[in-house]
Amino acid sequence: MTRSLFVVAMAAFSLAAIPASADTGKDLVKVCGQSASLCGSDFQSDQLVRAMKASACMPADSGKAEAVVVDYLGKHPRTARLEIEKAVTVAVRALWPCRK
C-alpha cells in the first residue's frame, strides 16, 4: 500500500511541474510541440472550444484543425503573442474565413 501511495504522489508531483494550460498562442505552440496530451487538453478547454467555433467553415476533423491552428500560430508570431483565446480566434478566422 505504501509503495502505491508513493507512485501516486510522484505522478501528481510530475504533473504539477508541467503547466496544465497555455496563456498565449506562443505558449500553445510550445506546449503542443512538447506534449500531444497537454496540447489536446488545452484544446478541450472551454475557451479554446469557443475560439475554435469562430468559423463555421472549420474542418470537421478537429485534430487536423488544431494542428493547422498551431502551425499558423508558429508562423505568425505577432498573433501568437496574444492571449490564447484571442490568438486561436484570429487564427481560425484567418484560416477559415466564413462565419456563422
TORZAPA-276495 format. One line per 10 residues: number of its first residue (from 1); their letters; for each residue x, y, z of N, C-alpha, C. Coordinates in steps of 0.2 Angstrom, whole numbers. Example, Ala and Ser with C-alpha at 12.3 -4.5 7.8 and 13.67 -1.06 7.14 Angstrom:
2
1) as) 66:-28:39:62:-22:39:66:-16:39  64:-11:35:68:-5:36:64:0:39 $
***
This chain:
100
1) mtrslfvvam) 4:-6:0:0:0:0:4:6:0  10:6:4:14:12:4:17:14:-2  19:8:-6:23:9:-12:18:12:-17  11:10:-17:7:13:-22:5:20:-21  5:22:-14:4:29:-12:10:33:-15  16:31:-14:22:34:-16:21:35:-24  19:30:-28:19:31:-35:14:36:-37  8:36:-34:3:41:-35:5:48:-33  9:49:-28:11:55:-26:17:58:-31  21:53:-33:26:55:-38:23:57:-45 $
11) aafslaaipa) 17:54:-47:14:55:-53:11:62:-52  7:64:-47:4:70:-46:9:76:-46  15:74:-42:21:79:-42:23:81:-49  24:76:-53:27:77:-60:22:80:-65  15:79:-64:10:83:-67:10:90:-65  11:91:-59:11:98:-56:17:102:-59  22:99:-61:28:103:-64:27:105:-71  22:102:-74:20:104:-81:14:108:-81  15:114:-84:9:118:-85:3:115:-88  -3:116:-85:-9:112:-87:-12:116:-93 $
21) sadtgkdlvk) -10:122:-94:-13:126:-100:-9:132:-102  -9:133:-108:-6:139:-111:-9:146:-110  -5:151:-109:-8:158:-108:-9:162:-114  -4:160:-119:-4:164:-125:-3:159:-131  -4:162:-137:-4:157:-143:4:154:-143  8:158:-141:15:156:-141:16:150:-137  13:151:-131:13:145:-126:10:139:-129  5:140:-132:1:134:-135:6:131:-140  9:134:-144:14:131:-149:19:127:-146  22:130:-140:27:127:-136:24:120:-133 $
31) vcgqsaslcg) 18:121:-130:15:115:-127:14:110:-132  11:112:-137:9:107:-142:15:103:-145  21:107:-146:27:104:-148:30:99:-143  28:100:-137:31:96:-132:27:90:-130  20:90:-130:16:85:-127:9:85:-131  8:80:-134:2:79:-138:-4:79:-133  -3:76:-127:-8:75:-122:-10:82:-119  -5:86:-117:-6:93:-115:-9:97:-120  -7:97:-126:-10:100:-132:-17:99:-132  -19:93:-132:-26:91:-133:-30:93:-127 $
41) sdfqsdqlvr) -27:93:-121:-31:95:-116:-32:103:-116  -27:107:-119:-28:114:-120:-34:115:-125  -34:111:-130:-39:112:-135:-46:110:-133  -46:106:-127:-53:104:-124:-55:109:-119  -51:114:-117:-54:119:-113:-60:123:-116  -64:126:-111:-70:130:-114:-68:136:-118  -62:139:-116:-61:145:-120:-58:143:-127  -55:138:-128:-52:136:-135:-58:132:-139  -62:129:-135:-68:126:-139:-72:132:-142  -73:137:-138:-77:143:-141:-73:146:-146 $
51) amkasacmpa) -66:147:-146:-62:150:-151:-62:146:-157  -62:139:-157:-62:135:-162:-69:135:-166  -74:137:-163:-80:138:-166:-81:145:-169  -76:149:-170:-77:156:-173:-78:155:-180  -77:150:-183:-78:149:-190:-83:143:-192  -88:144:-195:-92:138:-197:-89:134:-203  -84:136:-206:-81:133:-211:-75:128:-209  -73:128:-202:-68:124:-199:-69:117:-201  -64:113:-203:-65:106:-205:-68:102:-199  -71:97:-201:-74:93:-196:-69:89:-192 $
61) dsgkaeavvv) -64:87:-195:-58:84:-191:-55:89:-186  -57:89:-180:-54:94:-175:-47:93:-174  -44:87:-174:-37:85:-173:-33:89:-179  -35:88:-185:-32:91:-190:-32:99:-190  -38:101:-188:-39:109:-187:-35:111:-182  -34:108:-176:-30:110:-171:-22:111:-173  -20:106:-177:-13:106:-179:-12:111:-184  -17:113:-188:-16:119:-193:-16:125:-189  -20:126:-184:-20:132:-180:-13:133:-176  -11:127:-174:-4:128:-170:1:130:-175 $
71) dylgkhprta) 1:127:-181:6:128:-187:5:136:-189  -1:138:-189:-2:145:-191:1:150:-186  0:148:-179:2:152:-174:10:152:-174  13:146:-176:20:146:-176:23:150:-181  19:152:-187:21:156:-192:19:163:-192  15:165:-187:13:172:-186:14:174:-179  21:176:-177:22:177:-170:19:183:-167  17:188:-171:13:193:-168:6:191:-166  3:187:-169:-4:184:-167:-2:179:-161  3:175:-161:5:171:-156:6:174:-149 $
81) rleiekavtv) 8:181:-149:9:184:-143:2:186:-140  -3:185:-143:-10:187:-140:-12:182:-135  -16:184:-130:-19:179:-126:-22:173:-130  -22:167:-127:-23:161:-130:-30:161:-134  -35:163:-131:-42:163:-134:-42:168:-140  -39:174:-139:-39:178:-145:-35:176:-150  -29:173:-149:-24:171:-154:-27:165:-158  -31:160:-155:-34:155:-158:-40:158:-163  -44:162:-160:-49:165:-164:-47:169:-170  -41:172:-169:-38:176:-175:-36:171:-180 $
91) avralwpcrk) -33:165:-178:-30:160:-182:-36:157:-186  -41:155:-182:-47:151:-185:-50:156:-191  -51:162:-189:-54:166:-194:-50:168:-200  -44:168:-199:-39:169:-205:-39:162:-209  -39:157:-206:-38:150:-210:-45:148:-213  -50:149:-210:-57:148:-212:-62:154:-211  -61:158:-216:-65:165:-215:-72:165:-215  -76:160:-217:-83:161:-217:-85:161:-210  -91:164:-208:-93:164:-201:-100:162:-201  -102:160:-195:-109:158:-194:-114:163:-195 $
***
